[in-house]
Amino acid sequence: MATITLNYNVRNSKAKNLLNYVISTGLLVPKAERTSGLANALEDLEKGRIYHSVRRTKNEKQ
């Protein structure tokens, strides 16, 4: 089995239609990777996609 990665502009309707056609033929089957919310959060931390810190409550500040 081979892995093919496609980079295309989502707004390009011709590219989107071509991709939908190729998938509809059944020759290529997209693989859906599901990860847990915790795994997504850890990945966000690793890649620096967290832009705000957790707010502390009034009781914790004292």
C-alpha positions in Angstrom: 0.0 0.0 0.0 1.3 3.5 -0.8 0.5 6.8 0.7 -0.2 9.8 -1.5 -0.3 13.3 -0.2 -2.1 16.0 -2.3 -1.7 19.7 -1.8 -4.4 21.8 -3.5 -6.4 24.9 -3.0 -9.7 24.0 -1.3 -11.4 27.0 -3.1 -10.4 25.6 -6.5 -13.6 23.9 -7.7 -11.9 22.0 -10.5 -9.4 20.4 -8.1 -12.2 19.6 -5.7 -14.3 18.0 -8.4 -11.3 16.0 -9.7 -10.6 14.7 -6.2 -14.2 13.8 -5.7 -14.3 11.9 -9.0 -11.1 9.9 -8.2 -12.6 8.9 -4.8 -15.9 8.0 -6.4 -14.3 5.5 -8.8 -13.2 3.4 -5.8 -9.6 3.1 -7.0 -8.3 5.2 -4.1 -9.8 5.0 -0.6 -9.2 7.8 1.8 -7.9 6.9 5.3 -9.6 8.7 8.1 -7.4 9.0 11.1 -9.2 9.6 14.4 -7.4 10.9 17.4 -8.7 11.6 20.8 -9.2 15.1 22.2 -6.3 14.7 24.5 -4.0 13.6 21.7 -5.1 16.7 19.7 -4.5 19.0 22.7 -1.0 17.6 23.2 -0.3 18.0 19.5 -1.4 21.6 19.8 0.9 22.2 22.7 3.9 20.6 20.8 3.3 22.6 17.7 2.7 25.9 19.5 -0.9 26.4 18.5 -2.0 27.5 22.0 -2.4 31.2 22.1 -3.8 31.9 25.6 -3.2 30.5 29.0 -5.7 29.0 31.4 -7.4 31.6 33.5 -7.2 31.1 37.2 -10.2 31.6 39.4 -10.3 34.3 42.1 -9.8 31.7 44.8 -6.6 30.4 43.3 -5.1 33.9 43.0 -5.1 34.4 46.8 
